[in-house]
Amino acid sequence: MLSCGELCACRILEEFHITQPTLSHDMKVLIEANIVIDRREGKNTYYSLNQEQLDSFYQSLGYIISDKDDCICHPGISCDCH
């Protein structure tokens, strides 16, 4: 849901049919993981993705899963598992 932009906690609650304490706990975990950003406006809390952090993660993941010259999947790379 947050990939579409910032959302109020009340909107998220409507879609997931969970309790407010459950949402608060789950979002706290995501905030501590630096995946989600929260902001308060009056009594409402708004959540959005931490796009900068996610972009960094995607870049790192892309490097990890990309084909490299020394990958064991290339012919000629030996395996010492005998």
N, CA, C and O atoms as a CHARMM CRD file, in Angstrom:
* protein
*
  328
    1    1 MET  N      0.81600  -1.20200   0.00000 PROA 1      0.00000
    2    1 MET  CA     0.00000   0.00000   0.00000 PROA 1      0.00000
    3    1 MET  C      0.85800   1.26400   0.00000 PROA 1      0.00000
    4    1 MET  O      0.51700   2.25300  -0.64900 PROA 1      0.00000
    5    2 LEU  N      1.96000   1.22400   0.72400 PROA 2      0.00000
    6    2 LEU  CA     2.79400   2.41600   0.81900 PROA 2      0.00000
    7    2 LEU  C      3.57800   2.69100  -0.45900 PROA 2      0.00000
    8    2 LEU  O      4.11000   3.78700  -0.63300 PROA 2      0.00000
    9    3 SER  N      3.65400   1.71700  -1.34900 PROA 3      0.00000
   10    3 SER  CA     4.34400   1.96400  -2.61900 PROA 3      0.00000
   11    3 SER  C      3.59300   3.00200  -3.45400 PROA 3      0.00000
   12    3 SER  O      4.16400   3.58600  -4.37500 PROA 3      0.00000
   13    4 CYS  N      2.32900   3.23100  -3.13900 PROA 4      0.00000
   14    4 CYS  CA     1.53300   4.23900  -3.84300 PROA 4      0.00000
   15    4 CYS  C      1.69400   5.62700  -3.22800 PROA 4      0.00000
   16    4 CYS  O      1.23400   6.61700  -3.79800 PROA 4      0.00000
   17    5 GLY  N      2.34700   5.70300  -2.06600 PROA 5      0.00000
   18    5 GLY  CA     2.55500   6.99400  -1.41300 PROA 5      0.00000
   19    5 GLY  C      2.17600   6.94300   0.05700 PROA 5      0.00000
   20    5 GLY  O      1.80700   5.90000   0.59700 PROA 5      0.00000
   21    6 GLU  N      2.27700   8.09100   0.67400 PROA 6      0.00000
   22    6 GLU  CA     2.00500   8.21300   2.10600 PROA 6      0.00000
   23    6 GLU  C      0.54600   7.89600   2.41700 PROA 6      0.00000
   24    6 GLU  O     -0.36500   8.27200   1.68000 PROA 6      0.00000
   25    7 LEU  N      0.35700   7.19300   3.52900 PROA 7      0.00000
   26    7 LEU  CA    -0.99300   6.85500   3.95900 PROA 7      0.00000
   27    7 LEU  C     -1.16200   7.09900   5.45000 PROA 7      0.00000
   28    7 LEU  O     -0.23000   6.94500   6.23900 PROA 7      0.00000
   29    8 CYS  N     -2.36700   7.48100   5.80600 PROA 8      0.00000
   30    8 CYS  CA    -2.73800   7.62900   7.20800 PROA 8      0.00000
   31    8 CYS  C     -2.93800   6.23200   7.80500 PROA 8      0.00000
   32    8 CYS  O     -3.41200   5.31900   7.13000 PROA 8      0.00000
   33    9 ALA  N     -2.57200   6.08500   9.06700 PROA 9      0.00000
   34    9 ALA  CA    -2.75600   4.80000   9.74600 PROA 9      0.00000
   35    9 ALA  C     -4.19900   4.33800   9.65800 PROA 9      0.00000
   36    9 ALA  O     -4.45200   3.14100   9.52300 PROA 9      0.00000
   37   10 CYS  N     -5.14500   5.25300   9.73200 PROA 10     0.00000
   38   10 CYS  CA    -6.55600   4.87200   9.68900 PROA 10     0.00000
   39   10 CYS  C     -6.91500   4.19100   8.36900 PROA 10     0.00000
   40   10 CYS  O     -7.73900   3.27700   8.34800 PROA 10     0.00000
   41   11 ARG  N     -6.30800   4.62700   7.27900 PROA 11     0.00000
   42   11 ARG  CA    -6.55500   4.00900   5.95900 PROA 11     0.00000
   43   11 ARG  C     -5.96900   2.60100   5.90300 PROA 11     0.00000
   44   11 ARG  O     -6.58900   1.68900   5.35500 PROA 11     0.00000
   45   12 ILE  N     -4.79200   2.42600   6.46200 PROA 12     0.00000
   46   12 ILE  CA    -4.16600   1.10700   6.49500 PROA 12     0.00000
   47   12 ILE  C     -5.00700   0.16200   7.34200 PROA 12     0.00000
   48   12 ILE  O     -5.21300  -0.99500   6.97600 PROA 12     0.00000
   49   13 LEU  N     -5.48500   0.65300   8.45900 PROA 13     0.00000
   50   13 LEU  CA    -6.33100  -0.16200   9.34100 PROA 13     0.00000
   51   13 LEU  C     -7.58700  -0.64100   8.62100 PROA 13     0.00000
   52   13 LEU  O     -8.00700  -1.78300   8.80500 PROA 13     0.00000
   53   14 GLU  N     -8.18400   0.21100   7.81200 PROA 14     0.00000
   54   14 GLU  CA    -9.39500  -0.15900   7.06500 PROA 14     0.00000
   55   14 GLU  C     -9.13200  -1.31800   6.10500 PROA 14     0.00000
   56   14 GLU  O     -9.97200  -2.20400   5.95500 PROA 14     0.00000
   57   15 GLU  N     -7.98900  -1.31200   5.46900 PROA 15     0.00000
   58   15 GLU  CA    -7.67200  -2.32000   4.46200 PROA 15     0.00000
   59   15 GLU  C     -7.25300  -3.65700   5.05200 PROA 15     0.00000
   60   15 GLU  O     -7.57500  -4.70700   4.49600 PROA 15     0.00000
   61   16 PHE  N     -6.54200  -3.63100   6.16400 PROA 16     0.00000
   62   16 PHE  CA    -6.00700  -4.86600   6.71900 PROA 16     0.00000
   63   16 PHE  C     -6.87500  -5.48400   7.80700 PROA 16     0.00000
   64   16 PHE  O     -6.67000  -6.64000   8.17600 PROA 16     0.00000
   65   17 HSD  N     -7.82900  -4.73900   8.31800 PROA 17     0.00000
   66   17 HSD  CA    -8.72300  -5.24900   9.36100 PROA 17     0.00000
   67   17 HSD  C     -7.93100  -5.81400  10.53800 PROA 17     0.00000
   68   17 HSD  O     -8.18200  -6.92700  11.00000 PROA 17     0.00000
   69   18 ILE  N     -6.97700  -5.02500  11.00600 PROA 18     0.00000
   70   18 ILE  CA    -6.19600  -5.36700  12.18300 PROA 18     0.00000
   71   18 ILE  C     -6.43400  -4.30500  13.23900 PROA 18     0.00000
   72   18 ILE  O     -7.01600  -3.25700  12.95800 PROA 18     0.00000
   73   19 THR  N     -5.98900  -4.57300  14.43900 PROA 19     0.00000
   74   19 THR  CA    -6.17700  -3.59600  15.50600 PROA 19     0.00000
   75   19 THR  C     -5.11400  -2.50600  15.41700 PROA 19     0.00000
   76   19 THR  O     -4.06000  -2.68900  14.80800 PROA 19     0.00000
   77   20 GLN  N     -5.41400  -1.38500  16.03100 PROA 20     0.00000
   78   20 GLN  CA    -4.47300  -0.26600  16.03700 PROA 20     0.00000
   79   20 GLN  C     -3.17400  -0.64400  16.75200 PROA 20     0.00000
   80   20 GLN  O     -2.10000  -0.28200  16.27200 PROA 20     0.00000
   81   21 PRO  N     -3.23300  -1.36700  17.89400 PROA 21     0.00000
   82   21 PRO  CA    -1.96700  -1.76500  18.52500 PROA 21     0.00000
   83   21 PRO  C     -1.11500  -2.68000  17.63400 PROA 21     0.00000
   84   21 PRO  O      0.11200  -2.58000  17.64100 PROA 21     0.00000
   85   22 THR  N     -1.75200  -3.55800  16.87900 PROA 22     0.00000
   86   22 THR  CA    -1.01400  -4.43700  15.96900 PROA 22     0.00000
   87   22 THR  C     -0.33200  -3.61400  14.88500 PROA 22     0.00000
   88   22 THR  O      0.84100  -3.83400  14.58300 PROA 22     0.00000
   89   23 LEU  N     -1.05900  -2.66800  14.29900 PROA 23     0.00000
   90   23 LEU  CA    -0.47900  -1.80700  13.27600 PROA 23     0.00000
   91   23 LEU  C      0.68500  -1.01100  13.85500 PROA 23     0.00000
   92   23 LEU  O      1.74500  -0.91800  13.23600 PROA 23     0.00000
   93   24 SER  N      0.49200  -0.44200  15.03300 PROA 24     0.00000
   94   24 SER  CA     1.55800   0.34900  15.65800 PROA 24     0.00000
   95   24 SER  C      2.81000  -0.48700  15.88800 PROA 24     0.00000
   96   24 SER  O      3.92400  -0.02600  15.64200 PROA 24     0.00000
   97   25 HSD  N      2.62800  -1.69800  16.35300 PROA 25     0.00000
   98   25 HSD  CA     3.77300  -2.57600  16.58800 PROA 25     0.00000
   99   25 HSD  C      4.48300  -2.91300  15.28500 PROA 25     0.00000
  100   25 HSD  O      5.70600  -2.80900  15.19200 PROA 25     0.00000
  101   26 ASP  N      3.71800  -3.31500  14.28600 PROA 26     0.00000
  102   26 ASP  CA     4.30800  -3.69400  13.00300 PROA 26     0.00000
  103   26 ASP  C      5.02900  -2.51300  12.35200 PROA 26     0.00000
  104   26 ASP  O      6.11700  -2.67600  11.79900 PROA 26     0.00000
  105   27 MET  N      4.43100  -1.33900  12.41600 PROA 27     0.00000
  106   27 MET  CA     5.05500  -0.16200  11.81600 PROA 27     0.00000
  107   27 MET  C      6.30100   0.23800  12.59700 PROA 27     0.00000
  108   27 MET  O      7.27400   0.70600  12.00600 PROA 27     0.00000
  109   28 LYS  N      6.28500   0.06100  13.91500 PROA 28     0.00000
  110   28 LYS  CA     7.46300   0.35900  14.72500 PROA 28     0.00000
  111   28 LYS  C      8.64100  -0.50300  14.27400 PROA 28     0.00000
  112   28 LYS  O      9.77000  -0.02000  14.18600 PROA 28     0.00000
  113   29 VAL  N      8.38000  -1.77000  13.99100 PROA 29     0.00000
  114   29 VAL  CA     9.43000  -2.66800  13.51000 PROA 29     0.00000
  115   29 VAL  C      9.97800  -2.15800  12.17400 PROA 29     0.00000
  116   29 VAL  O     11.19200  -2.13200  11.97400 PROA 29     0.00000
  117   30 LEU  N      9.09800  -1.75800  11.26800 PROA 30     0.00000
  118   30 LEU  CA     9.53100  -1.24900   9.95700 PROA 30     0.00000
  119   30 LEU  C     10.27300   0.07600  10.07300 PROA 30     0.00000
  120   30 LEU  O     11.20500   0.33600   9.31200 PROA 30     0.00000
  121   31 ILE  N      9.86700   0.91000  11.01300 PROA 31     0.00000
  122   31 ILE  CA    10.55000   2.19200  11.24400 PROA 31     0.00000
  123   31 ILE  C     11.94500   1.93200  11.80400 PROA 31     0.00000
  124   31 ILE  O     12.91500   2.55200  11.36900 PROA 31     0.00000
  125   32 GLU  N     12.04700   1.02200  12.76100 PROA 32     0.00000
  126   32 GLU  CA    13.35100   0.69500  13.34100 PROA 32     0.00000
  127   32 GLU  C     14.27800   0.05500  12.30700 PROA 32     0.00000
  128   32 GLU  O     15.49900   0.18800  12.39900 PROA 32     0.00000
  129   33 ALA  N     13.70300  -0.63500  11.33000 PROA 33     0.00000
  130   33 ALA  CA    14.49000  -1.21800  10.24700 PROA 33     0.00000
  131   33 ALA  C     14.82000  -0.18400   9.17100 PROA 33     0.00000
  132   33 ALA  O     15.50400  -0.49100   8.19400 PROA 33     0.00000
  133   34 ASN  N     14.33200   1.03700   9.35700 PROA 34     0.00000
  134   34 ASN  CA    14.58300   2.15600   8.44200 PROA 34     0.00000
  135   34 ASN  C     13.93300   1.95100   7.07700 PROA 34     0.00000
  136   34 ASN  O     14.39800   2.49000   6.07300 PROA 34     0.00000
  137   35 ILE  N     12.85800   1.17200   7.04600 PROA 35     0.00000
  138   35 ILE  CA    12.12700   0.91600   5.80700 PROA 35     0.00000
  139   35 ILE  C     10.96200   1.88700   5.64200 PROA 35     0.00000
  140   35 ILE  O     10.59600   2.25600   4.52600 PROA 35     0.00000
  141   36 VAL  N     10.39100   2.29200   6.76900 PROA 36     0.00000
  142   36 VAL  CA     9.22000   3.17400   6.77100 PROA 36     0.00000
  143   36 VAL  C      9.53600   4.42400   7.59000 PROA 36     0.00000
  144   36 VAL  O     10.27200   4.37300   8.57600 PROA 36     0.00000
  145   37 ILE  N      8.96900   5.53200   7.16100 PROA 37     0.00000
  146   37 ILE  CA     9.07900   6.81200   7.86400 PROA 37     0.00000
  147   37 ILE  C      7.68900   7.17000   8.37400 PROA 37     0.00000
  148   37 ILE  O      6.69400   6.97800   7.67500 PROA 37     0.00000
  149   38 ASP  N      7.63000   7.68600   9.58600 PROA 38     0.00000
  150   38 ASP  CA     6.34500   8.14000  10.10800 PROA 38     0.00000
  151   38 ASP  C      6.38800   9.63300  10.39200 PROA 38     0.00000
  152   38 ASP  O      7.44300  10.21000  10.65400 PROA 38     0.00000
  153   39 ARG  N      5.22800  10.22900  10.33200 PROA 39     0.00000
  154   39 ARG  CA     5.09000  11.63400  10.73000 PROA 39     0.00000
  155   39 ARG  C      3.71600  11.80200  11.36700 PROA 39     0.00000
  156   39 ARG  O      2.74800  11.14200  10.99100 PROA 39     0.00000
  157   40 ARG  N      3.66300  12.68300  12.31900 PROA 40     0.00000
  158   40 ARG  CA     2.40700  12.92000  13.02500 PROA 40     0.00000
  159   40 ARG  C      1.83500  14.27000  12.60900 PROA 40     0.00000
  160   40 ARG  O      2.55100  15.25700  12.43900 PROA 40     0.00000
  161   41 GLU  N      0.52900  14.26900  12.45300 PROA 41     0.00000
  162   41 GLU  CA    -0.19500  15.49400  12.14900 PROA 41     0.00000
  163   41 GLU  C     -1.44300  15.48000  13.01600 PROA 41     0.00000
  164   41 GLU  O     -2.41600  14.79200  12.70700 PROA 41     0.00000
  165   42 GLY  N     -1.41000  16.23300  14.08800 PROA 42     0.00000
  166   42 GLY  CA    -2.50800  16.18600  15.04800 PROA 42     0.00000
  167   42 GLY  C     -2.57500  14.81300  15.68700 PROA 42     0.00000
  168   42 GLY  O     -1.57500  14.32000  16.21000 PROA 42     0.00000
  169   43 LYS  N     -3.74200  14.19300  15.65000 PROA 43     0.00000
  170   43 LYS  CA    -3.91300  12.85300  16.20700 PROA 43     0.00000
  171   43 LYS  C     -3.57900  11.75400  15.20800 PROA 43     0.00000
  172   43 LYS  O     -3.54900  10.57800  15.57000 PROA 43     0.00000
  173   44 ASN  N     -3.33000  12.12200  13.96700 PROA 44     0.00000
  174   44 ASN  CA    -3.08900  11.12700  12.92100 PROA 44     0.00000
  175   44 ASN  C     -1.59900  10.86600  12.71100 PROA 44     0.00000
  176   44 ASN  O     -0.76500  11.76400  12.82600 PROA 44     0.00000
  177   45 THR  N     -1.29700   9.62000  12.40300 PROA 45     0.00000
  178   45 THR  CA     0.05800   9.23500  12.02900 PROA 45     0.00000
  179   45 THR  C      0.03600   8.81900  10.57400 PROA 45     0.00000
  180   45 THR  O     -0.82300   8.05000  10.14200 PROA 45     0.00000
  181   46 TYR  N      0.98500   9.33600   9.83300 PROA 46     0.00000
  182   46 TYR  CA     1.11500   9.02600   8.41400 PROA 46     0.00000
  183   46 TYR  C      2.39900   8.23900   8.20000 PROA 46     0.00000
  184   46 TYR  O      3.42700   8.51300   8.81800 PROA 46     0.00000
  185   47 TYR  N      2.31700   7.25300   7.31100 PROA 47     0.00000
  186   47 TYR  CA     3.45700   6.39300   7.02400 PROA 47     0.00000
  187   47 TYR  C      3.80000   6.47100   5.54400 PROA 47     0.00000
  188   47 TYR  O      2.92600   6.58500   4.68400 PROA 47     0.00000
  189   48 SER  N      5.09600   6.40700   5.27600 PROA 48     0.00000
  190   48 SER  CA     5.56000   6.36000   3.88500 PROA 48     0.00000
  191   48 SER  C      6.82000   5.50500   3.84400 PROA 48     0.00000
  192   48 SER  O      7.47000   5.28400   4.86500 PROA 48     0.00000
  193   49 LEU  N      7.15100   5.03300   2.65700 PROA 49     0.00000
  194   49 LEU  CA     8.36200   4.24400   2.48200 PROA 49     0.00000
  195   49 LEU  C      9.58100   5.15700   2.55000 PROA 49     0.00000
  196   49 LEU  O      9.53500   6.29400   2.08000 PROA 49     0.00000
  197   50 ASN  N     10.64900   4.67200   3.12100 PROA 50     0.00000
  198   50 ASN  CA    11.91800   5.38300   3.12400 PROA 50     0.00000
  199   50 ASN  C     12.60000   5.03900   1.79900 PROA 50     0.00000
  200   50 ASN  O     13.41400   4.11800   1.72600 PROA 50     0.00000
  201   51 GLN  N     12.26200   5.77600   0.77700 PROA 51     0.00000
  202   51 GLN  CA    12.70400   5.45400  -0.57500 PROA 51     0.00000
  203   51 GLN  C     14.21200   5.45400  -0.71000 PROA 51     0.00000
  204   51 GLN  O     14.76700   4.62400  -1.43100 PROA 51     0.00000
  205   52 GLU  N     14.88500   6.36600  -0.03200 PROA 52     0.00000
  206   52 GLU  CA    16.34600   6.42100  -0.10200 PROA 52     0.00000
  207   52 GLU  C     16.95500   5.11600   0.42100 PROA 52     0.00000
  208   52 GLU  O     17.87200   4.56700  -0.19000 PROA 52     0.00000
  209   53 GLN  N     16.45100   4.63200   1.53200 PROA 53     0.00000
  210   53 GLN  CA    16.94900   3.38900   2.10600 PROA 53     0.00000
  211   53 GLN  C     16.62600   2.20100   1.19500 PROA 53     0.00000
  212   53 GLN  O     17.46500   1.32400   0.98900 PROA 53     0.00000
  213   54 LEU  N     15.41400   2.18000   0.65700 PROA 54     0.00000
  214   54 LEU  CA    15.02800   1.08900  -0.23600 PROA 54     0.00000
  215   54 LEU  C     15.84700   1.08700  -1.51900 PROA 54     0.00000
  216   54 LEU  O     16.21200   0.02300  -2.01900 PROA 54     0.00000
  217   55 ASP  N     16.13900   2.26400  -2.05500 PROA 55     0.00000
  218   55 ASP  CA    16.96900   2.35200  -3.25600 PROA 55     0.00000
  219   55 ASP  C     18.35700   1.77900  -2.98200 PROA 55     0.00000
  220   55 ASP  O     18.91300   1.06300  -3.81400 PROA 55     0.00000
  221   56 SER  N     18.90600   2.09100  -1.83100 PROA 56     0.00000
  222   56 SER  CA    20.21200   1.56200  -1.44400 PROA 56     0.00000
  223   56 SER  C     20.15500   0.04100  -1.31300 PROA 56     0.00000
  224   56 SER  O     21.06400  -0.66300  -1.75100 PROA 56     0.00000
  225   57 PHE  N     19.09300  -0.44900  -0.71400 PROA 57     0.00000
  226   57 PHE  CA    18.91300  -1.89500  -0.56300 PROA 57     0.00000
  227   57 PHE  C     18.81400  -2.57700  -1.93000 PROA 57     0.00000
  228   57 PHE  O     19.46300  -3.59600  -2.16900 PROA 57     0.00000
  229   58 TYR  N     18.00400  -2.01300  -2.81900 PROA 58     0.00000
  230   58 TYR  CA    17.84800  -2.59900  -4.15700 PROA 58     0.00000
  231   58 TYR  C     19.17200  -2.60900  -4.90900 PROA 58     0.00000
  232   58 TYR  O     19.47100  -3.56700  -5.62300 PROA 58     0.00000
  233   59 GLN  N     19.96400  -1.55700  -4.75600 PROA 59     0.00000
  234   59 GLN  CA    21.26300  -1.49500  -5.41800 PROA 59     0.00000
  235   59 GLN  C     22.17500  -2.58800  -4.86700 PROA 59     0.00000
  236   59 GLN  O     22.84600  -3.27700  -5.63500 PROA 59     0.00000
  237   60 SER  N     22.20300  -2.75000  -3.56100 PROA 60     0.00000
  238   60 SER  CA    23.03100  -3.80000  -2.94900 PROA 60     0.00000
  239   60 SER  C     22.55900  -5.18100  -3.36400 PROA 60     0.00000
  240   60 SER  O     23.37100  -6.05300  -3.67500 PROA 60     0.00000
  241   61 LEU  N     21.26400  -5.38000  -3.36900 PROA 61     0.00000
  242   61 LEU  CA    20.71200  -6.66900  -3.76500 PROA 61     0.00000
  243   61 LEU  C     21.04400  -6.97100  -5.21600 PROA 61     0.00000
  244   61 LEU  O     21.38400  -8.10400  -5.55500 PROA 61     0.00000
  245   62 GLY  N     20.94700  -5.96900  -6.06900 PROA 62     0.00000
  246   62 GLY  CA    21.28800  -6.15300  -7.47600 PROA 62     0.00000
  247   62 GLY  C     22.72400  -6.60100  -7.64800 PROA 62     0.00000
  248   62 GLY  O     23.02000  -7.45000  -8.48800 PROA 62     0.00000
  249   63 TYR  N     23.61900  -6.03100  -6.85300 PROA 63     0.00000
  250   63 TYR  CA    25.02000  -6.44400  -6.92500 PROA 63     0.00000
  251   63 TYR  C     25.17100  -7.88000  -6.46000 PROA 63     0.00000
  252   63 TYR  O     25.88700  -8.65900  -7.08900 PROA 63     0.00000
  253   64 ILE  N     24.51600  -8.24200  -5.37900 PROA 64     0.00000
  254   64 ILE  CA    24.64300  -9.58400  -4.81200 PROA 64     0.00000
  255   64 ILE  C     24.17700 -10.64300  -5.80700 PROA 64     0.00000
  256   64 ILE  O     24.82000 -11.68300  -5.94600 PROA 64     0.00000
  257   65 ILE  N     23.08000 -10.39400  -6.49400 PROA 65     0.00000
  258   65 ILE  CA    22.50200 -11.42300  -7.36500 PROA 65     0.00000
  259   65 ILE  C     22.93900 -11.30500  -8.82400 PROA 65     0.00000
  260   65 ILE  O     22.48900 -12.07800  -9.67000 PROA 65     0.00000
  261   66 SER  N     23.80800 -10.34800  -9.12100 PROA 66     0.00000
  262   66 SER  CA    24.24800 -10.19700 -10.51300 PROA 66     0.00000
  263   66 SER  C     25.32800 -11.20700 -10.85900 PROA 66     0.00000
  264   66 SER  O     26.04200 -11.70300  -9.98700 PROA 66     0.00000
  265   67 ASP  N     25.43300 -11.49900 -12.13700 PROA 67     0.00000
  266   67 ASP  CA    26.43400 -12.42000 -12.66100 PROA 67     0.00000
  267   67 ASP  C     27.81100 -11.78200 -12.52900 PROA 67     0.00000
  268   67 ASP  O     28.00900 -10.62400 -12.89700 PROA 67     0.00000
  269   68 LYS  N     28.76200 -12.55100 -12.00100 PROA 68     0.00000
  270   68 LYS  CA    30.12900 -12.06600 -11.84500 PROA 68     0.00000
  271   68 LYS  C     31.08400 -13.06000 -12.49800 PROA 68     0.00000
  272   68 LYS  O     30.75300 -14.23600 -12.64800 PROA 68     0.00000
  273   69 ASP  N     32.26600 -12.59000 -12.88500 PROA 69     0.00000
  274   69 ASP  CA    33.24700 -13.43600 -13.56700 PROA 69     0.00000
  275   69 ASP  C     33.64500 -14.66200 -12.76300 PROA 69     0.00000
  276   69 ASP  O     33.91200 -15.71500 -13.34300 PROA 69     0.00000
  277   70 ASP  N     33.69100 -14.55100 -11.44200 PROA 70     0.00000
  278   70 ASP  CA    34.15000 -15.66600 -10.61400 PROA 70     0.00000
  279   70 ASP  C     32.99900 -16.52600 -10.07400 PROA 70     0.00000
  280   70 ASP  O     33.18200 -17.28800  -9.12500 PROA 70     0.00000
  281   71 CYS  N     31.84600 -16.40200 -10.66700 PROA 71     0.00000
  282   71 CYS  CA    30.68400 -17.17700 -10.23200 PROA 71     0.00000
  283   71 CYS  C     30.87800 -18.65300 -10.56400 PROA 71     0.00000
  284   71 CYS  O     31.37800 -18.98000 -11.64000 PROA 71     0.00000
  285   72 ILE  N     30.49500 -19.54500  -9.66200 PROA 72     0.00000
  286   72 ILE  CA    30.66800 -20.98100  -9.88600 PROA 72     0.00000
  287   72 ILE  C     29.80700 -21.51000 -11.02900 PROA 72     0.00000
  288   72 ILE  O     30.01500 -22.63400 -11.48600 PROA 72     0.00000
  289   73 CYS  N     28.85400 -20.72600 -11.49000 PROA 73     0.00000
  290   73 CYS  CA    28.00200 -21.17400 -12.58900 PROA 73     0.00000
  291   73 CYS  C     28.70900 -21.09100 -13.93700 PROA 73     0.00000
  292   73 CYS  O     28.21000 -21.62900 -14.92500 PROA 73     0.00000
  293   74 HSD  N     29.85000 -20.43200 -13.99400 PROA 74     0.00000
  294   74 HSD  CA    30.59000 -20.31900 -15.25000 PROA 74     0.00000
  295   74 HSD  C     31.44000 -21.56800 -15.48300 PROA 74     0.00000
  296   74 HSD  O     32.05200 -22.08600 -14.54900 PROA 74     0.00000
  297   75 PRO  N     31.47800 -22.05400 -16.73000 PROA 75     0.00000
  298   75 PRO  CA    32.33900 -23.19700 -17.04700 PROA 75     0.00000
  299   75 PRO  C     33.78700 -22.85700 -16.72900 PROA 75     0.00000
  300   75 PRO  O     34.22700 -21.72500 -16.92800 PROA 75     0.00000
  301   76 GLY  N     34.51600 -23.83200 -16.24100 PROA 76     0.00000
  302   76 GLY  CA    35.91600 -23.62400 -15.92700 PROA 76     0.00000
  303   76 GLY  C     36.17200 -23.24000 -14.48600 PROA 76     0.00000
  304   76 GLY  O     37.31500 -23.27900 -14.03000 PROA 76     0.00000
  305   77 ILE  N     35.13600 -22.87200 -13.76700 PROA 77     0.00000
  306   77 ILE  CA    35.29200 -22.57000 -12.34500 PROA 77     0.00000
  307   77 ILE  C     35.13800 -23.89500 -11.61200 PROA 77     0.00000
  308   77 ILE  O     34.08700 -24.53200 -11.68800 PROA 77     0.00000
  309   78 SER  N     36.16300 -24.30200 -10.91700 PROA 78     0.00000
  310   78 SER  CA    36.13400 -25.62100 -10.28900 PROA 78     0.00000
  311   78 SER  C     35.47100 -25.58000  -8.91300 PROA 78     0.00000
  312   78 SER  O     35.40900 -24.55100  -8.24100 PROA 78     0.00000
  313   79 CYS  N     34.99000 -26.73500  -8.54300 PROA 79     0.00000
  314   79 CYS  CA    34.36500 -26.91900  -7.24000 PROA 79     0.00000
  315   79 CYS  C     35.22500 -27.88700  -6.44300 PROA 79     0.00000
  316   79 CYS  O     35.53900 -28.97100  -6.93500 PROA 79     0.00000
  317   80 ASP  N     35.60400 -27.53300  -5.25600 PROA 80     0.00000
  318   80 ASP  CA    36.43900 -28.35600  -4.40400 PROA 80     0.00000
  319   80 ASP  C     35.60500 -29.14200  -3.38900 PROA 80     0.00000
  320   80 ASP  O     35.99500 -29.27100  -2.22800 PROA 80     0.00000
  321   81 CYS  N     34.47600 -29.65800  -3.82300 PROA 81     0.00000
  322   81 CYS  CA    33.57200 -30.31800  -2.87700 PROA 81     0.00000
  323   81 CYS  C     33.65300 -31.83500  -2.93900 PROA 81     0.00000
  324   81 CYS  O     32.75800 -32.50500  -2.42400 PROA 81     0.00000
  325   82 HSD  N     34.68500 -32.40300  -3.54500 PROA 82     0.00000
  326   82 HSD  CA    34.83200 -33.85900  -3.63200 PROA 82     0.00000
  327   82 HSD  C     35.38700 -34.39900  -2.35500 PROA 82     0.00000
  328   82 HSD  O     35.58400 -35.60800  -2.23000 PROA 82     0.00000
